[in-house]
Amino acid sequence: MIRVEHLIFDYPGHRALDDVSFEIAPRTITALVGPNGAGKSTLMRVCSGLERPFAGRVRLQDIDVHESPREAHQRMGYLPDFFGLYDDMTVRQCLEYRAAAQGVSKQNQCDAVDRAADRMQLTDRLNQRAGELSRGLRQRLAIAQATIHNPSFVMLDEPASGLDPEARIGLAGALKTLCAEGMTIIVSSHILAELDDYSTHILMIRDGRIVQHGPLSTLEGRIDDPATISIELAAPDARLAEILAAVPGIVVQQVDDRHATLSTGGGAATRQALLKGLVEAGLPVIDFTAEKLRLQDAYLARMRAADGEPRGGKSG
Ligand SMILES: Nc1ncnc2c1ncn2[C@@H]1O[C@H](COP(=O)(O)OP(=O)(O)OP(=O)(O)O)[C@@H](O)[C@H]1O
């Protein structure tokens, strides 16, 4: 879908992107995360063709974004972190204006407006002036504008910033809708807790370099990672503590005759041995849950680990 190859981008006296390469698969939502100043906005601006890199290239469905920007822009939507709306125009006028600017033919503009308003749940606001909309609705209008031409690839820079929790939930739903309609999305955010809800992939950047890239599952609670496991029995059984003590590779944190919490360092094999031991002893296990490492914790752990790594990052 989009392939970024060895991008280098410099501001005067500062290298903002340093040999950045990655590929995004179709119909995915990639969370672009990293500390302030990591290079997220710069990466989006370069990928959108607004900035030309010093070296490297960006290809969208085999179109070179910087060599053929017109063709690339027909296939992409981009919402910058700071955007403006025409406050005196109605939602419908804003969308019509953008449809015309994006080259949507006159006979298709009406359909494009209705579809964009529908998927961003703005249909009942079409006659309201943009200047009267709440922040969450303004954000949705801006996304509707950025996607009015039905692009296959969409980049949204910090769309959740400044939104209250309800508006952020609405935004997450809107992103899932766009993805379900076949769009491939990159979204940057500092609100890690919510990325779990809608992202399929994570692209972590720091000091202009990729630190990690891959499906969320590669970062969160991999099957071989140490995990916290909670166990619950349907009825009390005094043998629980004794049976757990006999399984190598686990540390019991808390146990009574019905519940236990423990940590394992041995990955899938240890978990299998543990569950087998419980079932073979005839204990009535009704819950055996491995708690996933939260994305936020995983992010912080990965960033800390990157402090001690040689330059070059990690992918997968
Ligand atoms: N116009 C500019 N001129 C010079 N340096 C810039 C300019 N814009 C950004 N930078 C620098 O480039 C680096 C990357 O900035 P960028 O805005 O891409 O980071 P970011 O990850 O989007 O940050 P944030 O999370 O704070 O929005 C930062 O060190 C920033 O100070």
The ligand as a Tripos MOL2 file, in Angstrom:
@<TRIPOS>MOLECULE
LIG
   31    33     1     0     0
SMALL
NO_CHARGES

@<TRIPOS>ATOM
      1 N1          9.9380   24.1810   10.9500 N.pl3     1 LIG1
      2 C1         10.8880   23.6300   11.6990 C.ar      1 LIG1
      3 N2         12.1300   24.1470   11.7460 N.ar      1 LIG1
      4 C2         13.1070   23.5900   12.4910 C.ar      1 LIG1
      5 N3         12.9330   22.4730   13.2440 N.ar      1 LIG1
      6 C3         11.7120   21.9060   13.2440 C.ar      1 LIG1
      7 C4         10.6190   22.4570   12.4870 C.ar      1 LIG1
      8 N4          9.5410   21.6780   12.6810 N.ar      1 LIG1
      9 C5          9.9190   20.6990   13.5230 C.ar      1 LIG1
     10 N5         11.2180   20.8400   13.8590 N.ar      1 LIG1
     11 C6         11.9820   19.9580   14.7400 C.3       1 LIG1
     12 O1         12.0020   18.6590   14.1570 O.3       1 LIG1
     13 C7         11.8220   17.6550   15.1370 C.3       1 LIG1
     14 C8         10.6160   16.8220   14.8030 C.3       1 LIG1
     15 O2          9.4510   17.6440   14.9220 O.3       1 LIG1
     16 P1          7.9910   17.0630   14.6930 P.3       1 LIG1
     17 O3          7.0430   18.2070   14.8140 O.co2     1 LIG1
     18 O4          7.9770   16.2740   13.4410 O.co2     1 LIG1
     19 O5          7.8620   16.0780   15.9270 O.3       1 LIG1
     20 P2          6.5490   15.3790   16.5430 P.3       1 LIG1
     21 O6          6.9320   13.9770   16.8510 O.co2     1 LIG1
     22 O7          5.4020   15.5870   15.6300 O.co2     1 LIG1
     23 O8          6.3680   16.1900   17.8730 O.3       1 LIG1
     24 P3          5.0180   16.4760   18.7490 P.3       1 LIG1
     25 O9          4.6230   15.1660   19.3490 O.co2     1 LIG1
     26 O10         5.5030   17.4420   19.7740 O.co2     1 LIG1
     27 O11         4.0000   17.0630   17.8140 O.co2     1 LIG1
     28 C9         11.7190   18.3960   16.4760 C.3       1 LIG1
     29 O12        12.9850   18.4080   17.0810 O.3       1 LIG1
     30 C10        11.2990   19.7840   16.0880 C.3       1 LIG1
     31 O13        11.7730   20.7270   17.0110 O.3       1 LIG1
@<TRIPOS>BOND
     1     1     2 1
     2     2     3 ar
     3     2     7 ar
     4     3     4 ar
     5     4     5 ar
     6     5     6 ar
     7     6     7 ar
     8     6    10 ar
     9     7     8 ar
    10     8     9 ar
    11     9    10 ar
    12    10    11 1
    13    11    12 1
    14    11    30 1
    15    12    13 1
    16    13    14 1
    17    13    28 1
    18    14    15 1
    19    15    16 1
    20    16    17 2
    21    16    18 1
    22    16    19 1
    23    19    20 1
    24    20    21 2
    25    20    22 1
    26    20    23 1
    27    23    24 1
    28    24    25 2
    29    24    26 1
    30    24    27 1
    31    28    29 1
    32    28    30 1
    33    30    31 1
@<TRIPOS>SUBSTRUCTURE
     1 LIG1         1 GROUP 0 **** ****
